[in-house]
Amino acid sequence: MRRLSKEFSSKRAFTLVEIVLVLGIIVILAAALFMGITDMIQTASDADDAVARGSSQLDRQITDSEQKLADYKF
């Protein structure tokens, strides 16, 4: 029996506390990463909307300018 307990005690293993601590750190890092990615996606979507609005405004200005130019033609 002593021989078995001696062999068992010489092997190192992770304790439950260590495993829970590591898992907690991984969860916190994953949550931070998720929040960062979510913010980046929202920012990209807002930028895409701004470009679309700017593009439509530019198209409208060009159309208005072309109509004014057509009105002045003889």
Biopython code that builds the backbone (N, CA, C, O; Angstrom):
import numpy as np
from Bio.PDB.StructureBuilder import StructureBuilder

atoms = [
    (1, "MET", "N", (0.802, -1.182, 0.000)),
    (1, "MET", "CA", (0.000, 0.000, 0.000)),
    (1, "MET", "C", (0.855, 1.261, 0.000)),
    (1, "MET", "O", (0.537, 2.243, -0.670)),
    (2, "ARG", "N", (1.933, 1.218, 0.752)),
    (2, "ARG", "CA", (2.796, 2.393, 0.789)),
    (2, "ARG", "C", (3.386, 2.698, -0.575)),
    (2, "ARG", "O", (3.528, 3.857, -0.966)),
    (3, "ARG", "N", (3.718, 1.662, -1.273)),
    (3, "ARG", "CA", (4.309, 1.841, -2.585)),
    (3, "ARG", "C", (3.338, 2.557, -3.538)),
    (3, "ARG", "O", (3.755, 3.421, -4.310)),
    (4, "LEU", "N", (2.075, 2.207, -3.487)),
    (4, "LEU", "CA", (1.056, 2.813, -4.327)),
    (4, "LEU", "C", (0.860, 4.285, -3.974)),
    (4, "LEU", "O", (0.779, 5.126, -4.869)),
    (5, "SER", "N", (0.785, 4.599, -2.715)),
    (5, "SER", "CA", (0.582, 5.985, -2.300)),
    (5, "SER", "C", (1.805, 6.831, -2.621)),
    (5, "SER", "O", (1.672, 8.019, -2.918)),
    (6, "LYS", "N", (2.989, 6.242, -2.566)),
    (6, "LYS", "CA", (4.209, 6.972, -2.895)),
    (6, "LYS", "C", (4.224, 7.329, -4.384)),
    (6, "LYS", "O", (4.569, 8.454, -4.746)),
    (7, "GLU", "N", (3.856, 6.393, -5.233)),
    (7, "GLU", "CA", (3.813, 6.654, -6.670)),
    (7, "GLU", "C", (2.748, 7.694, -7.000)),
    (7, "GLU", "O", (2.957, 8.560, -7.850)),
    (8, "PHE", "N", (1.615, 7.605, -6.327)),
    (8, "PHE", "CA", (0.525, 8.538, -6.601)),
    (8, "PHE", "C", (0.910, 9.958, -6.186)),
    (8, "PHE", "O", (0.600, 10.915, -6.895)),
    (9, "SER", "N", (1.568, 10.097, -5.065)),
    (9, "SER", "CA", (1.929, 11.424, -4.569)),
    (9, "SER", "C", (3.053, 12.043, -5.379)),
    (9, "SER", "O", (3.224, 13.262, -5.347)),
    (10, "SER", "N", (3.819, 11.250, -6.098)),
    (10, "SER", "CA", (4.908, 11.820, -6.887)),
    (10, "SER", "C", (4.399, 12.426, -8.199)),
    (10, "SER", "O", (5.085, 13.240, -8.816)),
    (11, "LYS", "N", (3.215, 12.035, -8.615)),
    (11, "LYS", "CA", (2.644, 12.607, -9.838)),
    (11, "LYS", "C", (1.946, 13.910, -9.506)),
    (11, "LYS", "O", (1.199, 14.002, -8.532)),
    (12, "ARG", "N", (2.199, 14.923, -10.334)),
    (12, "ARG", "CA", (1.547, 16.212, -10.142)),
    (12, "ARG", "C", (0.249, 16.239, -10.933)),
    (12, "ARG", "O", (0.176, 15.709, -12.042)),
    (13, "ALA", "N", (-0.749, 16.845, -10.371)),
    (13, "ALA", "CA", (-2.027, 17.015, -11.054)),
    (13, "ALA", "C", (-2.553, 18.411, -10.735)),
    (13, "ALA", "O", (-2.173, 19.020, -9.736)),
    (14, "PHE", "N", (-3.423, 18.899, -11.593)),
    (14, "PHE", "CA", (-4.030, 20.205, -11.347)),
    (14, "PHE", "C", (-5.145, 20.049, -10.331)),
    (14, "PHE", "O", (-5.895, 19.072, -10.351)),
    (15, "THR", "N", (-5.241, 21.024, -9.446)),
    (15, "THR", "CA", (-6.337, 20.998, -8.482)),
    (15, "THR", "C", (-7.569, 21.614, -9.118)),
    (15, "THR", "O", (-7.485, 22.283, -10.148)),
    (16, "LEU", "N", (-8.689, 21.384, -8.506)),
    (16, "LEU", "CA", (-9.943, 21.929, -9.008)),
    (16, "LEU", "C", (-9.912, 23.456, -8.998)),
    (16, "LEU", "O", (-10.452, 24.090, -9.904)),
    (17, "VAL", "N", (-9.297, 24.040, -8.000)),
    (17, "VAL", "CA", (-9.202, 25.497, -7.901)),
    (17, "VAL", "C", (-8.398, 26.052, -9.077)),
    (17, "VAL", "O", (-8.784, 27.058, -9.673)),
    (18, "GLU", "N", (-7.311, 25.416, -9.404)),
    (18, "GLU", "CA", (-6.496, 25.881, -10.536)),
    (18, "GLU", "C", (-7.264, 25.791, -11.854)),
    (18, "GLU", "O", (-7.189, 26.697, -12.684)),
    (19, "ILE", "N", (-7.984, 24.721, -12.039)),
    (19, "ILE", "CA", (-8.757, 24.549, -13.276)),
    (19, "ILE", "C", (-9.864, 25.596, -13.360)),
    (19, "ILE", "O", (-10.081, 26.184, -14.420)),
    (20, "VAL", "N", (-10.557, 25.832, -12.263)),
    (20, "VAL", "CA", (-11.627, 26.832, -12.250)),
    (20, "VAL", "C", (-11.053, 28.220, -12.493)),
    (20, "VAL", "O", (-11.663, 29.018, -13.205)),
    (21, "LEU", "N", (-9.912, 28.519, -11.926)),
    (21, "LEU", "CA", (-9.275, 29.816, -12.120)),
    (21, "LEU", "C", (-8.898, 30.029, -13.582)),
    (21, "LEU", "O", (-9.155, 31.099, -14.134)),
    (22, "VAL", "N", (-8.303, 29.047, -14.204)),
    (22, "VAL", "CA", (-7.924, 29.146, -15.617)),
    (22, "VAL", "C", (-9.162, 29.301, -16.492)),
    (22, "VAL", "O", (-9.176, 30.121, -17.410)),
    (23, "LEU", "N", (-10.201, 28.517, -16.212)),
    (23, "LEU", "CA", (-11.436, 28.641, -16.982)),
    (23, "LEU", "C", (-12.064, 30.020, -16.805)),
    (23, "LEU", "O", (-12.595, 30.585, -17.761)),
    (24, "GLY", "N", (-12.010, 30.560, -15.606)),
    (24, "GLY", "CA", (-12.529, 31.913, -15.357)),
    (24, "GLY", "C", (-11.786, 32.963, -16.168)),
    (24, "GLY", "O", (-12.398, 33.866, -16.739)),
    (25, "ILE", "N", (-10.464, 32.840, -16.215)),
    (25, "ILE", "CA", (-9.657, 33.785, -17.003)),
    (25, "ILE", "C", (-9.999, 33.666, -18.488)),
    (25, "ILE", "O", (-10.114, 34.677, -19.182)),
    (26, "ILE", "N", (-10.160, 32.442, -18.974)),
    (26, "ILE", "CA", (-10.507, 32.239, -20.388)),
    (26, "ILE", "C", (-11.872, 32.838, -20.698)),
    (26, "ILE", "O", (-12.053, 33.445, -21.754)),
    (27, "VAL", "N", (-12.828, 32.678, -19.800)),
    (27, "VAL", "CA", (-14.168, 33.244, -20.013)),
    (27, "VAL", "C", (-14.101, 34.768, -20.048)),
    (27, "VAL", "O", (-14.745, 35.391, -20.892)),
    (28, "ILE", "N", (-13.341, 35.369, -19.158)),
    (28, "ILE", "CA", (-13.214, 36.831, -19.136)),
    (28, "ILE", "C", (-12.574, 37.323, -20.430)),
    (28, "ILE", "O", (-13.043, 38.301, -21.012)),
    (29, "LEU", "N", (-11.523, 36.670, -20.883)),
    (29, "LEU", "CA", (-10.875, 37.074, -22.137)),
    (29, "LEU", "C", (-11.798, 36.890, -23.333)),
    (29, "LEU", "O", (-11.816, 37.722, -24.240)),
    (30, "ALA", "N", (-12.563, 35.805, -23.339)),
    (30, "ALA", "CA", (-13.506, 35.572, -24.442)),
    (30, "ALA", "C", (-14.598, 36.636, -24.450)),
    (30, "ALA", "O", (-14.998, 37.097, -25.519)),
    (31, "ALA", "N", (-15.083, 37.028, -23.288)),
    (31, "ALA", "CA", (-16.109, 38.069, -23.213)),
    (31, "ALA", "C", (-15.569, 39.404, -23.712)),
    (31, "ALA", "O", (-16.259, 40.125, -24.433)),
    (32, "ALA", "N", (-14.341, 39.735, -23.331)),
    (32, "ALA", "CA", (-13.733, 40.982, -23.799)),
    (32, "ALA", "C", (-13.546, 40.956, -25.310)),
    (32, "ALA", "O", (-13.783, 41.957, -25.985)),
    (33, "LEU", "N", (-13.126, 39.826, -25.836)),
    (33, "LEU", "CA", (-12.954, 39.686, -27.278)),
    (33, "LEU", "C", (-14.291, 39.814, -27.993)),
    (33, "LEU", "O", (-14.386, 40.488, -29.019)),
    (34, "PHE", "N", (-15.314, 39.176, -27.463)),
    (34, "PHE", "CA", (-16.654, 39.252, -28.060)),
    (34, "PHE", "C", (-17.162, 40.687, -28.086)),
    (34, "PHE", "O", (-17.712, 41.135, -29.092)),
    (35, "MET", "N", (-16.979, 41.414, -26.974)),
    (35, "MET", "CA", (-17.429, 42.807, -26.916)),
    (35, "MET", "C", (-16.667, 43.670, -27.913)),
    (35, "MET", "O", (-17.251, 44.543, -28.554)),
    (36, "GLY", "N", (-15.370, 43.429, -28.045)),
    (36, "GLY", "CA", (-14.579, 44.193, -29.006)),
    (36, "GLY", "C", (-15.007, 43.927, -30.435)),
    (36, "GLY", "O", (-15.107, 44.853, -31.240)),
    (37, "ILE", "N", (-15.257, 42.681, -30.750)),
    (37, "ILE", "CA", (-15.696, 42.328, -32.102)),
    (37, "ILE", "C", (-17.068, 42.923, -32.387)),
    (37, "ILE", "O", (-17.315, 43.424, -33.484)),
    (38, "THR", "N", (-17.959, 42.869, -31.404)),
    (38, "THR", "CA", (-19.297, 43.447, -31.571)),
    (38, "THR", "C", (-19.211, 44.942, -31.838)),
    (38, "THR", "O", (-19.915, 45.461, -32.704)),
    (39, "ASP", "N", (-18.349, 45.637, -31.099)),
    (39, "ASP", "CA", (-18.174, 47.079, -31.319)),
    (39, "ASP", "C", (-17.601, 47.364, -32.704)),
    (39, "ASP", "O", (-18.018, 48.317, -33.363)),
    (40, "MET", "N", (-16.654, 46.549, -33.146)),
    (40, "MET", "CA", (-16.074, 46.752, -34.478)),
    (40, "MET", "C", (-17.107, 46.529, -35.575)),
    (40, "MET", "O", (-17.138, 47.265, -36.561)),
    (41, "ILE", "N", (-17.943, 45.525, -35.408)),
    (41, "ILE", "CA", (-18.990, 45.260, -36.401)),
    (41, "ILE", "C", (-19.974, 46.423, -36.451)),
    (41, "ILE", "O", (-20.388, 46.834, -37.534)),
    (42, "GLN", "N", (-20.353, 46.955, -35.294)),
    (42, "GLN", "CA", (-21.276, 48.089, -35.256)),
    (42, "GLN", "C", (-20.651, 49.327, -35.888)),
    (42, "GLN", "O", (-21.325, 50.050, -36.622)),
    (43, "THR", "N", (-19.382, 49.579, -35.616)),
    (43, "THR", "CA", (-18.691, 50.722, -36.199)),
    (43, "THR", "C", (-18.603, 50.589, -37.715)),
    (43, "THR", "O", (-18.805, 51.564, -38.440)),
    (44, "ALA", "N", (-18.304, 49.395, -38.189)),
    (44, "ALA", "CA", (-18.235, 49.161, -39.635)),
    (44, "ALA", "C", (-19.596, 49.349, -40.283)),
    (44, "ALA", "O", (-19.698, 49.903, -41.378)),
    (45, "SER", "N", (-20.634, 48.892, -39.613)),
    (45, "SER", "CA", (-21.988, 49.068, -40.143)),
    (45, "SER", "C", (-22.358, 50.551, -40.203)),
    (45, "SER", "O", (-22.940, 51.008, -41.186)),
    (46, "ASP", "N", (-22.020, 51.299, -39.152)),
    (46, "ASP", "CA", (-22.284, 52.734, -39.150)),
    (46, "ASP", "C", (-21.510, 53.439, -40.266)),
    (46, "ASP", "O", (-22.042, 54.336, -40.921)),
    (47, "ALA", "N", (-20.275, 53.040, -40.478)),
    (47, "ALA", "CA", (-19.464, 53.645, -41.542)),
    (47, "ALA", "C", (-20.037, 53.322, -42.910)),
    (47, "ALA", "O", (-20.049, 54.171, -43.801)),
    (48, "ASP", "N", (-20.515, 52.089, -43.078)),
    (48, "ASP", "CA", (-21.122, 51.698, -44.345)),
    (48, "ASP", "C", (-22.384, 52.511, -44.613)),
    (48, "ASP", "O", (-22.628, 52.936, -45.742)),
    (49, "ASP", "N", (-23.178, 52.724, -43.575)),
    (49, "ASP", "CA", (-24.382, 53.546, -43.721)),
    (49, "ASP", "C", (-24.024, 54.992, -44.068)),
    (49, "ASP", "O", (-24.686, 55.621, -44.894)),
    (50, "ALA", "N", (-22.978, 55.511, -43.436)),
    (50, "ALA", "CA", (-22.555, 56.879, -43.716)),
    (50, "ALA", "C", (-22.076, 57.021, -45.160)),
    (50, "ALA", "O", (-22.360, 58.022, -45.818)),
    (51, "VAL", "N", (-21.358, 56.029, -45.642)),
    (51, "VAL", "CA", (-20.892, 56.059, -47.036)),
    (51, "VAL", "C", (-22.080, 56.002, -47.980)),
    (51, "VAL", "O", (-22.103, 56.708, -48.988)),
    (52, "ALA", "N", (-23.058, 55.178, -47.670)),
    (52, "ALA", "CA", (-24.248, 55.070, -48.517)),
    (52, "ALA", "C", (-25.014, 56.386, -48.534)),
    (52, "ALA", "O", (-25.473, 56.823, -49.590)),
    (53, "ARG", "N", (-25.158, 57.022, -47.371)),
    (53, "ARG", "CA", (-25.843, 58.326, -47.320)),
    (53, "ARG", "C", (-25.065, 59.371, -48.088)),
    (53, "ARG", "O", (-25.645, 60.169, -48.825)),
    (54, "GLY", "N", (-23.751, 59.370, -47.919)),
    (54, "GLY", "CA", (-22.913, 60.338, -48.638)),
    (54, "GLY", "C", (-22.990, 60.124, -50.134)),
    (54, "GLY", "O", (-23.012, 61.087, -50.900)),
    (55, "SER", "N", (-23.032, 58.888, -50.554)),
    (55, "SER", "CA", (-23.118, 58.551, -51.969)),
    (55, "SER", "C", (-24.445, 59.021, -52.545)),
    (55, "SER", "O", (-24.476, 59.576, -53.644)),
    (56, "SER", "N", (-25.535, 58.812, -51.829)),
    (56, "SER", "CA", (-26.838, 59.239, -52.340)),
    (56, "SER", "C", (-26.935, 60.757, -52.371)),
    (56, "SER", "O", (-27.546, 61.315, -53.283)),
    (57, "GLN", "N", (-26.346, 61.432, -51.397)),
    (57, "GLN", "CA", (-26.346, 62.889, -51.401)),
    (57, "GLN", "C", (-25.522, 63.412, -52.571)),
    (57, "GLN", "O", (-25.908, 64.387, -53.216)),
    (58, "LEU", "N", (-24.394, 62.774, -52.846)),
    (58, "LEU", "CA", (-23.560, 63.191, -53.965)),
    (58, "LEU", "C", (-24.294, 62.977, -55.285)),
    (58, "LEU", "O", (-24.248, 63.830, -56.171)),
    (59, "ASP", "N", (-24.970, 61.836, -55.414)),
    (59, "ASP", "CA", (-25.753, 61.572, -56.618)),
    (59, "ASP", "C", (-26.840, 62.625, -56.801)),
    (59, "ASP", "O", (-27.077, 63.091, -57.915)),
    (60, "ARG", "N", (-27.495, 62.998, -55.714)),
    (60, "ARG", "CA", (-28.540, 64.011, -55.772)),
    (60, "ARG", "C", (-27.961, 65.360, -56.208)),
    (60, "ARG", "O", (-28.569, 66.060, -57.019)),
    (61, "GLN", "N", (-26.795, 65.728, -55.678)),
    (61, "GLN", "CA", (-26.172, 66.994, -56.057)),
    (61, "GLN", "C", (-25.771, 66.994, -57.527)),
    (61, "GLN", "O", (-25.924, 68.003, -58.216)),
    (62, "ILE", "N", (-25.263, 65.875, -58.003)),
    (62, "ILE", "CA", (-24.885, 65.781, -59.414)),
    (62, "ILE", "C", (-26.118, 65.911, -60.296)),
    (62, "ILE", "O", (-26.089, 66.612, -61.307)),
    (63, "THR", "N", (-27.188, 65.246, -59.923)),
    (63, "THR", "CA", (-28.431, 65.329, -60.696)),
    (63, "THR", "C", (-28.956, 66.757, -60.705)),
    (63, "THR", "O", (-29.373, 67.257, -61.750)),
    (64, "ASP", "N", (-28.940, 67.419, -59.550)),
    (64, "ASP", "CA", (-29.385, 68.816, -59.485)),
    (64, "ASP", "C", (-28.527, 69.715, -60.358)),
    (64, "ASP", "O", (-29.040, 70.593, -61.051)),
    (65, "SER", "N", (-27.211, 69.492, -60.322)),
    (65, "SER", "CA", (-26.302, 70.295, -61.134)),
    (65, "SER", "C", (-26.546, 70.064, -62.616)),
    (65, "SER", "O", (-26.520, 71.008, -63.405)),
    (66, "GLU", "N", (-26.782, 68.823, -62.998)),
    (66, "GLU", "CA", (-27.056, 68.521, -64.398)),
    (66, "GLU", "C", (-28.359, 69.157, -64.854)),
    (66, "GLU", "O", (-28.445, 69.628, -65.988)),
    (67, "GLN", "N", (-29.378, 69.182, -63.994)),
    (67, "GLN", "CA", (-30.644, 69.819, -64.346)),
    (67, "GLN", "C", (-30.476, 71.323, -64.499)),
    (67, "GLN", "O", (-31.029, 71.923, -65.421)),
    (68, "LYS", "N", (-29.709, 71.936, -63.590)),
    (68, "LYS", "CA", (-29.469, 73.381, -63.704)),
    (68, "LYS", "C", (-28.706, 73.700, -64.973)),
    (68, "LYS", "O", (-28.993, 74.695, -65.639)),
    (69, "LEU", "N", (-27.733, 72.862, -65.317)),
    (69, "LEU", "CA", (-26.967, 73.065, -66.531)),
    (69, "LEU", "C", (-27.861, 72.900, -67.762)),
    (69, "LEU", "O", (-27.728, 73.653, -68.726)),
    (70, "ALA", "N", (-28.745, 71.947, -67.735)),
    (70, "ALA", "CA", (-29.684, 71.738, -68.851)),
    (70, "ALA", "C", (-30.639, 72.928, -68.983)),
    (70, "ALA", "O", (-31.023, 73.278, -70.099)),
    (71, "ASP", "N", (-31.026, 73.549, -67.885)),
    (71, "ASP", "CA", (-31.904, 74.713, -67.936)),
    (71, "ASP", "C", (-31.218, 75.914, -68.593)),
    (71, "ASP", "O", (-31.883, 76.723, -69.240)),
    (72, "TYR", "N", (-29.923, 76.037, -68.439)),
    (72, "TYR", "CA", (-29.180, 77.185, -68.982)),
    (72, "TYR", "C", (-28.746, 76.990, -70.421)),
    (72, "TYR", "O", (-28.260, 77.931, -71.049)),
    (73, "LYS", "N", (-28.908, 75.792, -70.955)),
    (73, "LYS", "CA", (-28.497, 75.558, -72.341)),
    (73, "LYS", "C", (-29.460, 76.252, -73.276)),
    (73, "LYS", "O", (-30.656, 76.353, -73.002)),
    (74, "PHE", "N", (-28.928, 76.723, -74.373)),
    (74, "PHE", "CA", (-29.751, 77.430, -75.362)),
    (74, "PHE", "C", (-30.217, 76.533, -76.432)),
    (74, "PHE", "O", (-30.920, 76.972, -77.343)),
]
sb = StructureBuilder()
sb.init_structure("model")
sb.init_model(0)
sb.init_chain("A")
sb.init_seg("    ")
for serial, (resi, resn, name, xyz) in enumerate(atoms, 1):
    if name == "N":
        sb.init_residue(resn, " ", resi, " ")
    sb.init_atom(name, np.array(xyz, "f"), 0.0, 1.0, " ", f" {name:<3s}", serial, name[0])
structure = sb.get_structure()
